[in-house]
Amino acid sequence: MALYTQAHTSVKIFVGDLTATETSTTPGSLAKEVNDYILTLDSTNISNISVSTSPLGGKFAITVVGTL
């Protein structure tokens, strides 16, 4: 069984508006913000990344979970 400790788990929640034209290269976009966060994760400590979305009062919540 995996050992999920603070050292082996990273969670960040982003909330914002999404448009169909956003890409990870669009400055100021939620897509870029999420992409930039994923790029900061250390692949030697965080090897599995899960991304989920859900509507939240007219906006979207994007949850990124990284685990070893």
CORSULUR-V247998 format. One record per residue. N is the residue number from 1. D_CENTER is the distance of its C-alpha to the mean C-alpha in Angstrom with 2 decimals. Layout:
n={N	N}
d_center={D_CENTER	D_CENTER}
//
This chain:
n={1	2	3	4	5	6	7	8	9	10	11	12	13	14	15	16	17	18	19	20	21	22	23	24	25	26	27	28	29	30	31	32	33	34	35	36	37	38	39	40	41	42	43	44	45	46	47	48	49	50	51	52	53	54	55	56	57	58	59	60	61	62	63	64	65	66	67	68}
d_center={24.14	20.99	21.10	18.03	18.60	16.90	17.41	15.69	12.64	9.59	7.69	6.03	6.69	7.12	10.52	12.52	14.71	14.08	16.94	17.96	18.52	15.20	14.13	11.99	15.35	16.16	16.59	15.30	13.22	9.97	9.25	10.27	8.42	4.89	7.13	8.85	6.45	6.05	9.75	10.54	10.00	13.61	14.47	17.54	15.85	12.58	13.64	11.75	8.12	7.63	5.68	8.03	9.48	12.65	15.21	15.95	19.30	19.23	15.62	12.37	9.82	6.29	5.29	3.15	6.61	8.41	12.18	15.36}
//
